[in-house]
Every structure is written in structure tokens, then in C-alpha cells.
Amino acid sequence: MPLPVVTIAQMRQWEQKTWDTGVFPETVMRRAGFAVAKKATELTRPGDSILLLAGSGNNGNDTRFAAEHLSDRDIRLLNIIDPASAIEEVRIQLAAKPLLLVDGLFGIGLNRALSSDWQKLIGMINSSGIPVLSVDVPSGLNADNGDAKGAAVHATVTLTLGAPKVGLLKSSAAPSVGRLEVASEIGLVGTKPESDLSWVQPADFTGFPPRRAEESHKGDFGHLVIIAGTKGFHGAAVLAARAASRAQPGLVSLIVPENIYVPVASQLQSTMVHVWNMDSQKLMNRATAILAGPGLVSEMIDPGLRECVVDLWLNSTVPVIWDASALDWLPENAPPNGALRVLTPHPGEAARILGKSIVDVQTNREESLLKISERAGGVWVILKGRNSLIGRVGDKVHVNSTGNPQLAQGGSGDVLAGFLGGFLAQPELMRDPSTVLRYGVWRHGQMADDLAGQDRGWGIEDLVRFI
């Protein structure tokens, strides 16, 4: 079942429904504490030092219960009620440089601006350079709007409990939240709150992609045609084609300008590479999906190529994905003919489509996605960035749970676009575009997380191989 992204009020109502069934709050807090301890052990090694800071509320109780499950770590638990009297002890403990700090000072119940002493204590935490695991919400952060109540802990990881809170996804909250993870199984019962935002989980893809029949042949799995690349940007075409092959469509064809044919074709084996000309339409007519945009630069391509790409968007009956420069060609108020259409903007491209600033786009990413979708006639939109969004107007918007800042490399979007195109070209899969798009974005981020976990530098070529 999809996991909703909730408000503070919805979370409180869900908790109250749980208590009304006879479940004791302590039972839930103990399970939450176990989840916190599990994450703390993932972030450390046996014998490592962990400093736990527990406040007076439920988050403090979660943290205290977590301490019971960290017997193989060197832990120090500080119960902090009065920040003024605790500052010196916190200073001493921070000076000892524990390898992890667990922040359980404040939770979603914080409804006042923090005093100067609390702000001073949080400032000490943030300036310590010690990795921080925040319990449910970084202390001091408003879980509805993502704003700091005077000051907020800057977490390395925030393990939110039950369900993600809307404020944790705000761009303003990013420096405090760090990596957002969810401990959903903490004992809350009953119907989950309703939300227009859904958090993507690995369990959403059980059995996907489906197993192929034993007597399959390449004709069963579609033909993706990619239109990509210009001089100086031919690597985008190569990356998109390689990533498309990782999704295992039956065939991948790549159309490029003549002046980059040799460097592109020399780097590809299974992809069929063609030079763009007016006869290319015959190849496109055999496609089961079309991707256009990676590495295309408007000023450097044949005007006929651009006209062809726009015509495909308006008239083709197969799925069409627009990425990169193609996003700047979006026809005004020209909805497609009912066939599947996908746009994959990053915040800068989304800002150009909407005629707004990047700050405006990032301030309300969900609204930005829906406005782009509506402007283009209800198409699917993937708004890339921290916790990429996947959705369209009239449907639920999904929040991706994978990925990390190391994806901020040239070529990352080309890989994602090719990977998605490879899936959407497959007739059986294109019947459920929501799952395909969510899976593609999730898998792309998951592979980046796996590479980051290897604790070494990696490039986009590694991502293509690993995906």
C-alpha cells in the first residue's frame, strides 16, 4: 500500500486512532526506538562511540529506547530538559568526537520559537562536524513548512517515523534533513491518512519488471528510437543509448547528426546508429517509443530535425519522452493526442517552461510539476532533484526515496532518460506507465546510493554499468 506524505495534524490523528484501538504509546515508541537503533548501527561499527541527546517529549523516549539496543556500541545518553544547564556537558561530549550523534531533542510537537539557549546548543551540534541521525524530524524544524524555529539541527540522516512529513521535503528544509529515510513499521494501526503525495518504497516494485516468457524474442520487447547528440555533446547520446540497453528493450536505434556519427557509433555495439536525414521518419515509424533531447543543442541542429521532434510530440501514437533541450520546444497549449508523453525537467528547465525563477519552482515542487503537466495537456512529468517527483495533473504525485548529491554530475539525466525510454518501449510495460516511471527513477537513484556506499569516487559511466 502506498505510504502517504502527511501533515502534523494527520500524523497526530493516526496516532490517536492507534491509541483508541488499545495500543499503548510505549509500544510504538519502543518499536520506533528499535528502528532508530537499527539505523544507528548501520551508520557505525561495533565499539564506535555514539552520543544520544534525548529531550522531554516522545522523540526523547524513542531515543532512550534506542539506547537499549546499542549494547555493542560505546554510548553516552544525555537527557536534556534545561539547555542552559546542559550546554557544558554537551560541549565536553562533542569535544570527545563521537562517531555519531543521535538527535532526539524535539519532534513534530514543537510549536514555539526556540530560546537562545536551545539555539546555542543546536549551534554547537551543527558546528561540531559530527554526523547526526535525527529522530523523526531534525530538532527545531517545523515538520509542516520546513522552516526552522529559530534554529534547527543539520542532520546527516533523518529517520522519520510512520510516514514522511510534508515539511521535510521542502527545499528550505534540505540543509537540516540531509538524507530522508522512513521507518514505517512502528506499530501504528488502522487506515493510513489520505494524501496527494506518496512516498516510493522498494515494496512497490515486487515482481517488477515481470518475468519474461521462455519463448520470447526481441520483437516482443519493443524498439526505442533515440534522437540525441550534437558536436561537443555527443556523449549524452552515448550515455542515453547505453542506459536504454540496460532496460533490455528488443532494439535500440540512435539518430544523430552526421558530424558526430563516427565518435558515437564507435562507442556503441548493440545500438544501431543512424545519421539524421529526411528519411529518418521511416525508422521512427517502426518505433514503439521515442526519446528526444539528450545532447541536442537548438542552435547546432538542422531546423528540420527540431520540426520533426515537435511533430512527433504532437502526432505520434507511441510514447514520447522529452529531455534536456527538447523541453524548450514544448508547444504552447498543445496537448498530445492521448498517447503517452513524458517530460523530464530539472529545476532550471522547469523554471523556463513555467516562466518562473528556480527558487519559485523549488519552493513548491509539487505545484510546479502539476502546472507543467497541465500546461502540456496532462502529460507525465518527472521533476528531478532531491527526492525527484513523478506524476501528472489529476493523479497522485510520487516522491522518490533514492538518490544522493553525487548524482549531480553531467550525464546523470541522460542515463535516466535512456533508462526510462528502454522500459517504455516495451509493449507490456507501457500499459502501466506510473509503475515504469517510478521504478526507473527509483532504480536510477538506488544504483547511485549503492555506488556511494562503496566509499569511493564514481562517475556517470560507472552508473551506466551498475544500473
Buried (B, 14 or more C-beta within 10 A) or exposed (E): EBBBBBBBEBBEBBBEBBEEEEBEEEEBBBBBBBBBBBBBBEBBEEEBBBBBBBBEBBBBBBBBBBBEBBEEBBBBBBBBEEBEEBBEEBEEBBEEEBBBBBBBBBBBEBEEEBEEBBBBBBEEBBEBEBBBBBBBBBBBBBBBEBBBBBBBBBBBBBBBBBBBBBBBBBBBBBBBBBBBBBBBEBBBBEEBBEBEBBBBBEEBBEEBBEEEEEEEEEEEBBBBBBBBBBBEBBBBBBBBBBBBBBBBBBBBBBBBBEEBBEBBBEBBEEBBBBBBEEEBEEBBEEBBBBBBBBBBBEEBBEEEBBEBBBEBBBEBEBBBBBBBBBBBBBEEEEBBEEBBBBBBBBBBBBBBBBEBEBEBBBBEBBEBBBBBBBBBBBBBBBBBBBBBBBBBBEBBBBBBBBBBEBBEBEBBBBBBBBBBBBBBBBBEBBEEBBBBBBBBBBBBBBBBBBBBEEEEEBEBBBBBEBB
